[in-house]
Amino acid sequence: MAKTVILGVIGSDAHVVGITILEQALRAAGFDVVNLGVQTSQEDFITAADDADAEAVLISSLYGHAEQDCQGFRERLDEAGLDVLTYIGGNLAVGQDDFEETRRKFRELGFDRVFDSETDPEDAIAALRQDLQLAATEAERHRVEG
C-alpha cells in the first residue's frame, strides 16, 4: 500500500516549481501525494495530514521566512494528535550563509529532516523511504548512506 505524503509551500511564499518537481518524483517513487500548492497555512497542512491519514508532511519555502512561518508547527501537529514525519527544504533563511546553523534551528522547531535548496529530490525520497522503513532501491540506499 502506498504511503501518503502532504506537500506544499508554507506561508506567503508563491514559489511553485520546486514542489511540482518534488510531486512528480514522489509519485514516480510510488507515494500518494496531496499537493496543497503555494501560500499554504499551517492549519491547511495539519487538516490535510489528518484527512489523508498521511505519514509525512513535506514543506517547501524559498523566500527566506520559513522560520517565522513554521513557529509552533510541531506543537500544533502534536495537539492534533498527528504522528507524522516533518521535512522542510529550500532557501529557509534570508542571507542563509551557514546551512548547518539553519538546519539546527529547524531541528529545534521539531522538523525531522531539513534540506537546502540544492537537494536532489531523489535524496529526499531516499531519506523518506529510510524514515518510513520502506524498501529502498540500491541507488537510494547509496544516497542516504553516502
C-alpha positions in Angstrom: 0.0 0.0 0.0 1.4 3.4 -1.0 2.3 5.9 1.8 0.6 9.3 1.7 2.6 12.5 2.0 1.4 16.1 2.2 3.4 18.6 0.1 3.1 22.4 0.0 4.8 25.8 0.2 4.2 27.4 3.6 3.3 31.0 4.4 3.2 33.8 1.9 5.7 32.0 -0.4 4.5 31.6 -4.0 7.3 29.5 -5.5 5.8 26.5 -7.2 8.5 24.9 -9.4 10.2 23.0 -6.6 7.1 21.3 -5.2 6.0 20.5 -8.8 9.2 18.7 -9.4 9.1 17.0 -6.0 5.5 15.9 -6.5 6.4 14.2 -9.8 9.4 12.5 -8.3 7.4 11.3 -5.2 4.6 9.9 -7.5 7.1 8.2 -9.7 8.6 6.6 -6.5 5.2 5.2 -5.6 3.9 7.7 -3.0 0.4 9.1 -2.8 0.8 12.8 -2.9 -1.6 15.5 -1.7 -0.1 18.8 -3.1 -1.5 21.8 -1.3 0.2 24.2 -3.6 1.6 27.6 -2.6 0.8 30.0 0.2 -0.3 27.3 2.5 -1.1 27.9 6.2 0.0 25.6 9.0 -3.7 24.8 9.6 -4.1 23.6 6.0 -1.1 21.3 6.3 -2.5 19.9 9.6 -6.0 19.4 8.2 -4.7 17.7 5.1 -2.4 15.4 7.1 -5.3 14.4 9.3 -7.8 14.0 6.5 -5.4 11.9 4.4 -4.0 9.9 7.3 -0.6 10.9 6.0 2.7 9.5 7.1 4.7 12.7 6.3 4.4 16.4 5.7 6.9 18.0 3.3 7.2 21.7 3.4 8.9 23.9 0.9 9.9 27.5 1.3 12.2 29.6 -0.9 11.5 33.2 0.1 13.6 33.1 3.3 11.0 33.4 6.0 10.4 29.8 6.8 11.5 30.1 10.5 8.7 32.6 11.1 6.2 30.6 9.1 7.0 27.4 11.0 7.0 28.6 14.6 4.8 26.3 16.6 4.1 23.8 13.8 5.3 20.7 15.6 3.3 21.7 18.7 0.1 22.1 16.6 0.7 18.7 15.0 1.1 17.2 18.5 -2.1 19.0 19.7 -4.0 17.5 16.7 -2.7 14.0 17.7 -0.8 13.6 14.4 2.4 11.5 14.5 3.9 12.3 11.1 7.3 12.9 9.8 8.1 16.5 9.0 10.5 17.6 6.3 11.4 21.1 5.2 13.6 22.3 2.4 14.5 25.3 0.3 16.0 28.7 0.9 14.9 28.8 4.5 16.6 31.9 5.8 17.4 35.3 4.4 21.1 35.5 3.9 21.5 31.8 4.6 25.3 31.5 4.9 25.8 28.6 7.3 23.3 25.9 6.4 24.3 23.8 9.4 23.1 26.6 11.7 19.8 26.8 9.7 19.4 23.0 10.0 19.9 23.2 13.7 17.2 25.9 14.1 14.7 23.9 12.2 15.5 20.7 14.0 14.9 22.7 17.2 11.5 23.6 15.7 10.7 19.9 15.5 11.5 19.0 11.9 12.8 15.5 11.3 14.8 16.4 8.2 16.0 19.7 6.9 17.2 20.2 3.3 18.9 23.0 1.5 17.7 24.4 -1.8 20.2 22.3 -3.7 18.9 19.0 -2.5 18.1 16.5 -5.3 14.5 15.2 -4.9 15.9 11.6 -5.0 17.9 12.4 -1.8 14.7 13.5 0.0 12.9 10.4 -1.3 15.7 8.1 -0.1 15.5 9.7 3.3 11.7 9.4 3.4 11.9 5.7 2.5 14.5 5.2 5.2 12.5 7.1 7.9 9.3 5.2 6.9 11.2 1.9 6.9 10.3 1.2 3.3 12.4 -0.9 1.0 14.8 1.3 -0.9 16.4 0.8 -4.2 20.2 0.3 -4.3 20.6 3.8 -5.7 18.5 5.3 -2.8 20.5 3.3 -0.2 23.7 4.8 -1.5 22.3 8.3 -1.4 21.3 8.1 2.3 24.5 6.3 3.3 26.8 8.4 1.2 
